[in-house]
Structure formats: structure tokens, C-alpha cells
Amino acid sequence: MNQSVIDISDLSKYYGKNRGIERVNLVVNEGEIFGFIGPNGAGKSTTIRILLNLIFPTRGTAKIMGMDVIKQSKQIKQLVGYIPSDANAYASMKVQEFLSYCLRFHKAKEDIPRMNDLASRFELDLKRKVSELSMGNRKKVSIIQSLLHRPKLLILDEPTTGLDPLMQSRFFELLTSENKQGMTVFFSSHILNEVQMLCKQVAIIKEGKIIQQENIDTLRKKQLKKVHIVFENQSAAESFTIRGLEQILNRMDRQLSFMFSGNINQLVQHLSGMEISNLIIEEPSLEEIFMHFYQ
Amino acid sequence: MNLNLLFKELQRNALSFTLWTLVISVLVSLTMSFFPTFLQNQSKVMGMMTVIPKEALQFKGISNFSDMLSPLGFYSVNNIIYMMVLGSIFSVVIASNIILKEEYNKTAEYLMVRPITRGEIFMSKLAVVIFFIFLLNLVTALIGYSTIKLVHSGPFNSKSFVVLSAYTFLLNTLFGAAGLFISTLVKRPKPITTLGIGMVLFFYFIYTLSKITESATQIGYLSPFKFVRLDAGSPEYKLEPWHLLYFLGISIILLTISYRIYRRKDIYT
């Protein structure tokens, strides 16, 4: 059985009367690339900030590698890397100076070959001053600082903002490679394609609550199908209904597209008594599943 | 305490410290260089002083004109503006920004995810604040001392000079502690430099108001400036134990509360 790396139990955070997150329960196992998805304001960053002890929970507990995120924060941070969604490195420093500064906190020896390897992978000039860097290059600095000390857990909060597609692809390659060497990844994003591409497990957060935590393939297969039907006549398309019809995506002339969560055999049986000219049943994309949960 | 953070903070604040020290030192030296001219023209100056209202002189810190005829008296009258007010502004500015700037510059998310406790961050930054306040006081006092020696060849009470310098350091430290305290209360990060400067000027204003208005004497006790003895020319001049207790007590209380708040504070960037 896999050991849990992140274990969140009944975690809530309120900002005065405003809800941050409510009764969040979440388990991330060792070696996973775990997707944490939700729209802006859903509570992704709040959860991450509690894990990193930047903010304190109103109630509940969170553990990383069995250690309490408040009481054993220092020990945890020795083992964790973090890419914030929006943070600045010290503008007056050169990139290499900043990276060495970060590394010294971990009491790690300056690993120049690794620093150079990561910098060349992302085509980043270590001798430039942070203040001279573009947003994309600052993100590269952020990626490198998170990996230099070889963390066991990497927490990412919208990590690809500002990166061009080529760099995104290199970043994903790097994540996959580090994951193969044992690093667990907690990947928070609202860009579903990248979560779909990388993650095996996913949790969806909505209005501060986890509404689904599932294996990404199971989530797709088990629950929802995307159905397109072209009827022989328009009235059939207009009046069509069936148990399990979740959400109509498109209804135009003789065509009908919808999300379906019912029994597929019953759907086929139901349609067998109707005049149709085409039927397509397919797996919805993660984005469509996501949108379904957010309707 | 974390040495990595400590050295980086020393480096980061060195320029600001140098500029402040330079400005205060130049002002102190320039003012003291007028002392011989002041002595030579004391009868003319005395005549001028009689025209100026007593309250206006007291506002400037001159309660007795004859005090200014000694080098230490002349130094202490000017010292209150340059070293006490400007030094306190430096202290409050450096202290109020040293933690808060990590938040409003959005660097806190890089610092606070390192294996370092909040207590270590606080203590390292506090050490830098105290070090710079001490160094500013040491350098400006040495420059003040040298300038007095340059412009005045007669006898001069070094012990009183040291006591006056100790008062300045204690006052600056108290404002440093107040700056740190205010910065830990800020919920949404933004620079509070103006607030800090305003606080020093407000307390200085209260102090001067209490000196020039008889009915407002008591209000002066709200200001830390009230607890600084400026009569350095007086033979009984010394560091009052209860003044020492006041400065150390308030500073320690403010720092302890700040430390406790910072350890439980939600950090936003």
C-alpha cells in the first residue's frame, strides 16, 4: 500500500466570515502526480498556503509525510519544493546568486552541475539580474529554485503561467522524469489539458469544497459520456429526454449533444425505437467533465 | 537565528544605512562647525534670542540659552533634531520594512517555504535592525565627538556625551521596536514608511507641545522624547534608571508582542 505524502483532514479556512475552504479531505500518495483543479477562487491556493504554513487553518489538520504542517513546518520544508503562481525573486540579485541563496537554507552544497543542467534545459542565463528578466524567465527561475535541493514533494500552483509552449513541454518532461525518480507532485491548475496530460489522480475543488477525488481515467470512464445524436426529424431532437441526461451541450435542428451519466445500454435501447441517422458516444475531455461539475 | 538570512539582510540594507548615516553625520558636523562662530558672536545671538518668543526657543529644545554656550549643550540641542528625530525615522523605516517588504515585494513565498522557522526569520531580521541602529548611533556619535574635539579645545565632559549617546540609541531602538510592531499588524501588505515617519513626528510634536504649553505638560509623557534628558551640560547629568527601564521595557514588550503575532500571522503576497 502506498504511503500518503499529503494527508488533509477536515481542513477549513475562513477569512472573517468569508469562506476560504470548508472541510477539505484529501490524500496524495507517494509517487503520484496529483492534479488539483478548480476555477479561480475555489480554494486551491488557500489549501496550498496552509500546507506550506503561510496561513493557518481555522480548523482541521494537514500532514506532509506524516508531519504536522504547523508544528513540523521546518522539517517539512527541507523535503518540499514549491513553485508559486505569482512571486518575485529578489530583484537586485543575479539569478545564480538567488538560487544559491535559496539552496543555502537547505544546508545543501551548491550543486553547480544541476543548476547549470536545469538552466540550460530552460535556456536561462544565470548571470542576468532578476530585475532584467521577463515574466517567463522569472517563472523559469521559480521552477529551478523549487528543484535544486531535490525535494521529495513538489507543490505547484499554476506553474506554467508565462511559459511558452516549448518551455511548458520541457517542464512537463522534467516533471515526469523527476516523478520517475520518486518525487511526488501536487499540481494545482485551472488549465485542464496539462492536468489531463500529467496527472493520474485528480481532485476537483468547488467553492471551497472537494467535490470529486478520483483516478483521472476512472473519472472519465465511470461517470460521464458525451453523446451526439442526429435524429431523422427535428421534433424528436426537441422532445428527447432520458434518465441520466445531465447537461445539454447543443440542440440545433435535428442534432442533439449532451452529457450522459446513466446506463449506456438503456440509452441504446431507448434510441432503438427512434429514427436516428447518426450516434456518437465518446469520452468527454477533462474540461467537459470539469464544466459539468461547475454547472 | 539564520546566518544566511542575516548576511543577506545586512547586504540588502547596507546602502540605505550608509545614506542615512552620511546625511546625519554631515548635518551634525556642519552644525558643530558653527559653534566657534556662535561663541564669538554670543552677545549678538543673545540679543536675537531675546526677540524670539520663549515658546519658539523651547520648540527648538532650548530651555536655557546659557546651555548652548557649552559644546555639549550646543550639541545636544541640535542632536535632538538630527540624531534623535532623524535617527528614529531611520529606525522606524528600516524596522517597519524589513519583514513587511518580503510580503509586498512578493518574495515571502520564496523565503517562507525554506526550512526556517518564523521565529528564526524574526530574530535574524531583528538582529539586523538592532545592528544598524547601533552602528548608526556609533558612527554619528563618533563623528559628533570628533567634531566637538575639533571645534573646542577646552574641557569637555565625555561621560555626559556617552550618556546622551546612550539616550539617543535607546530612543532609536524604541522606535525600531515600534516599527516592527506596526508591520506585524498590517494585514494586507503595503509599505508603511509614511505611517512610521508620521509616528515619529507625531511623538516629537507632542513632546514639543508639552514643553511650550503649560497646560499640556502631562501629555508629554505619552511621547518617548519626554524620557530623554537633554540637559547634557548639567553637572548632575546621567542616565536615569527609570528612563532606562522605560525604554528597555517598552521595547521588549513591543518586540515580544510582535514576535508572537508574527509567528501566528497569515502571510499574503
Boltz contact constraints between the chains, C-beta under 6 A:
constraints:
  - contact:
      token1: [A, 52]
      token2: [B, 113]
      max_distance: 6.0
  - contact:
      token1: [A, 54]
      token2: [B, 112]
      max_distance: 6.0
  - contact:
      token1: [A, 54]
      token2: [B, 267]
      max_distance: 6.0
  - contact:
      token1: [A, 55]
      token2: [B, 266]
      max_distance: 6.0
  - contact:
      token1: [A, 74]
      token2: [B, 115]
      max_distance: 6.0
  - contact:
      token1: [A, 74]
      token2: [B, 117]
      max_distance: 6.0
  - contact:
      token1: [A, 77]
      token2: [B, 113]
      max_distance: 6.0
  - contact:
      token1: [A, 77]
      token2: [B, 114]
      max_distance: 6.0
  - contact:
      token1: [A, 77]
      token2: [B, 115]
      max_distance: 6.0
  - contact:
      token1: [A, 78]
      token2: [B, 115]
      max_distance: 6.0
  - contact:
      token1: [A, 82]
      token2: [B, 113]
      max_distance: 6.0
  - contact:
      token1: [A, 84]
      token2: [B, 109]
      max_distance: 6.0
  - contact:
      token1: [A, 87]
      token2: [B, 106]
      max_distance: 6.0
  - contact:
      token1: [A, 87]
      token2: [B, 109]
      max_distance: 6.0
  - contact:
      token1: [A, 87]
      token2: [B, 110]
      max_distance: 6.0
  - contact:
      token1: [A, 88]
      token2: [B, 106]
      max_distance: 6.0
  - contact:
      token1: [A, 88]
      token2: [B, 107]
      max_distance: 6.0
  - contact:
      token1: [A, 90]
      token2: [B, 107]
      max_distance: 6.0
  - contact:
      token1: [A, 104]
      token2: [B, 4]
      max_distance: 6.0
  - contact:
      token1: [A, 105]
      token2: [B, 4]
      max_distance: 6.0
  - contact:
      token1: [A, 105]
      token2: [B, 114]
      max_distance: 6.0
  - contact:
      token1: [A, 105]
      token2: [B, 115]
      max_distance: 6.0
  - contact:
      token1: [A, 105]
      token2: [B, 116]
      max_distance: 6.0
